[in-house]
Amino acid sequence: MEHSIAIELKGITKRFGQTVANRNVDLDVRRGEILAILGENGSGKTTLMNMIAGIYYPDEGKIFFNGKEVIIRSPHDAFEHKIGMIHQHFKLVDLFTAAENVILGVHEKGGYDLKSVNERVSQIAQKYGFHIDPKKKIYDMSVSEKQTVEIIKVLYRGADILILDEPTAVLTPKESDQLFDVLQRMKEDGKSIILITHKMNEVLAVSDRVAVLRKGEHVATVNTKETNQSELTELMVGKKISLNIERTMPIETKKRLIVKGLKVSNIDGRKVLDDVSFHANGGEILGIAGIAGSGQRELLEAISGLQKIDEGEITFINPKKNKPVTFFHKSLQTVKDLAAQNAFHTESGHPVSFEGMPSKQIKKWVEAGEILFNEDEIINLRDKTPLQIRELGVRLSFVPEDRLGMGLVGSMGIADNMMLRSYRKGKAGFLDRRRPRQLADEIIKRLQVSTPGSSTPVRRLSGGNVQKVLVGREIAFSPKVFMAAYPVRGLDINSSYTIYELLNQQKKNGVAVIFVGEDLDVLLELCDRIMVINSGKISGVVDARNATKEQLGMMMTKSTEDHAKEMV
Amino acid sequence: MNVWLNFLVDSLAFGATFIYGSTGEIITEKSGHLNLGIPGIMCMGGAGGCYMLNLIGQSNIHPALIVLFGICASFTAAALMGLIYGFLTITMRANQNVTGLALTTFGAGLMKVIMSKLDATVYLVGPRMMFRWPFAHRQDALQTLGVMFFLAIVLAIGASWVLYRTKVGLQLRAVGENPATADAVGINVTKYKYVATSVGAGIAGLGGFYYIIDYMASQEAYLSLESLGWLSIALVIFVLWRPHMTIIGSTVFGFLFSCSSYIANIEGITVTMAAKPLLKMLPYVVTIIVLIISSIRNKRENQPPASLGLPYFREER
């Protein structure tokens, strides 16, 4: 059956400052079809759709609605053309009922008659096979019910074209299936549905056509029936591009961090990490690839003690065999406790016992470096706070993706931000300000941070400089494990290469580097091994020197069930 | 028996001051703005009304018009204060607490200046009986209830009706709960906020006018007005942001606030000078208890508007 064209985009370009989010995109949406928009993170899917929905305005290009050129400047304009978008983050008033949320902002004739609204909401729900109680308050609703309210909100306003931005990201598989049934019914009703997604199985299961975006450009639109997974993956990730990132062979790798059977749930009780097991070696960069939100963040936070763990073990191996114990990260009490467990020997090989010794004497010995470890220290990191982890002598550095939220304090200067790591040092309750300032100056000089001075608030610096400050601080802590989440996101080429260089340096120093990245080309050239995470599960670890982009793309997008089948 | 009836009617009459103050503050807070300037705004409402009466109090126009002009002037003066608050907190996104406190100091001070220039024989002595309509000539307790008392009741019930039974109210509450959502569905957030802060302040201002002209009807009344403003803000919490409940809440507050002077007349209980301030503390103690109970019960409907006190701007979308 041939369908008429509902919306046509011609030569759409959108820039944000220097970066081009969409370049010269031509696309058409037909009546009565489900069009999937497929692409990696940052490929410009959502931006493109936001331009149809009136959130953004294109810099170049034209939008045609029913063959006529239209100008869409606000969500309100979009509604006039019967276009409605369901965003990933719901915009609902928690305290209101479903029906009250639906009629917010609707201009209708007649008075305020909640009863008739309730009825109409129920009618719409019935027509498309939703289940919703119009009188239920939003705060009592599950995520999928909230999504239903959002969809009904759009339908109530008479939308014929529905854009859904990653609708299944928050749903259980069963809820997703229900949603797809509803979408089918809408399609049969003559509505056009645009599905933004990166889940291959969904694309193949529900869509009629697939438009693939890569790096902001429209690569191709194909009929779902005439394509397959590997073709789509290839279109999505593209050919490999050489980046010339320096990579050395790892030397003397040793297990440094071992994660076993890790399970983590989020606030809603949904599993975000399911049975994750892997190890990171010292002197090696372990890349973590995956679609955004597959559990990367929770994994790093669980390791650094910021995330509650349901099950599993996280073990850190401190390579201390035959090396002296120091007070650098251990308190006197910890040293005494370890000695009681027979953990030490002297330089001459005699076992150490501190029993009955005065603290002064013990301190003297330790400070002289005469007390050596028998074995590598094995430290359990589960259920420890970041502070406890530090006190155990585990030098763990974490560069979070939210640099100015979790990493640095935006309104403080570089020197003060250095102090976030050392505020516990200092004498008699006073802070030691001298050393942080020295460190700040050193970082500014060594990493070429462009800033007016070490007391300029860091939020005034550019993204690249902010990241240099953060990475510089974490490296100055001389870590044994260095974890970085999307460290080059939003950075220009030069800053990115500086960061790669710093990571490589850490690797050469024997640090276990964990690098969560999104650009597959970078992961393939920078890392030694790449672990792929898919919906909270590990779908495999590959050797970065032999792996291909398609292989990674497949591992990232394939539904886990399919994958399990293949493994059997 | 008569003593108790008098006491009740007096509590009601006194409470009307709070009804105005709290209803005004509730309307303001429902838009997401915490206006701590209410005491100063009530002062300015009083001063504005009295100033108008000072102009027309002894002219020959119909008494009803004099009352009406007084009320309008009071509302306008207070609404202007609300507009200043609105401009600072909505457009300039100044800190709501600081702005409110500054307005309280400003309003209370300016009122004292204005009131000291007015002639009490003009604005008070003549007009005060006009405000007692329709019970002006009765000899019993009802005499203390006048047109502005009933206006307070009407406004409180009306405010509840608008908030919970009309679409304007629904949209106003949406603005106070989640302005980003309201904005996304095409509600003019800024407009709603301005109207709510101005109208809310205007209504609160009437409370000050009522207190000076009608309830106290004395020249010194304005000196105790500011503290009643604070009590009105406490009452907002006491009634859990429901305007119609202020009618009961304000009576309870009026009862508790003035019981120190009544208790002595009943059954021969003696109240020492030291105990009086303690008794005046009761409304606040009760408010704290209500706050604790409502926090423990943790029912979503009984919580303050979700975005109360937070400035809204569209940000980078």
Contacts between the chains, C-beta under 8 A, distances in Angstrom:
chain1	res1	chain2	res2	distance
A	55	B	317	6.0
A	56	B	317	7.8
A	74	B	186	7.7
A	75	B	184	6.3
A	75	B	185	7.9
A	75	B	186	6.9
A	76	B	186	4.8
A	79	B	186	7.9
A	91	B	178	7.5
A	91	B	180	6.5
A	91	B	181	4.2
A	91	B	184	4.7
A	91	B	185	7.6
A	92	B	178	7.5
A	92	B	181	6.1
A	93	B	173	7.6
A	93	B	174	5.0
A	93	B	177	4.7
A	93	B	178	4.8
A	93	B	181	5.5
A	93	B	182	7.7
A	94	B	177	7.0
A	94	B	178	7.3
A	94	B	300	7.2
A	94	B	306	7.0
A	95	B	173	7.5
A	95	B	177	5.4
A	95	B	300	5.9
A	95	B	301	6.9
A	95	B	306	7.1
A	96	B	170	7.5
A	96	B	173	7.7
A	96	B	174	7.0
A	96	B	177	7.5
A	100	B	170	5.9
A	103	B	167	7.2
A	103	B	170	7.5
A	104	B	170	6.8
A	104	B	171	6.4
A	104	B	174	5.4
A	104	B	181	7.4
A	104	B	182	6.8
A	104	B	185	4.8
A	104	B	187	6.8
A	105	B	171	7.0
A	105	B	182	7.2
A	105	B	185	3.2
A	105	B	186	4.4
A	105	B	187	4.9
A	106	B	185	7.7
A	111	B	167	8.0
A	112	B	165	7.0
A	112	B	166	5.1
A	112	B	167	4.2
A	112	B	170	7.2
A	137	B	300	7.3
A	139	B	300	5.5
A	153	B	185	7.8
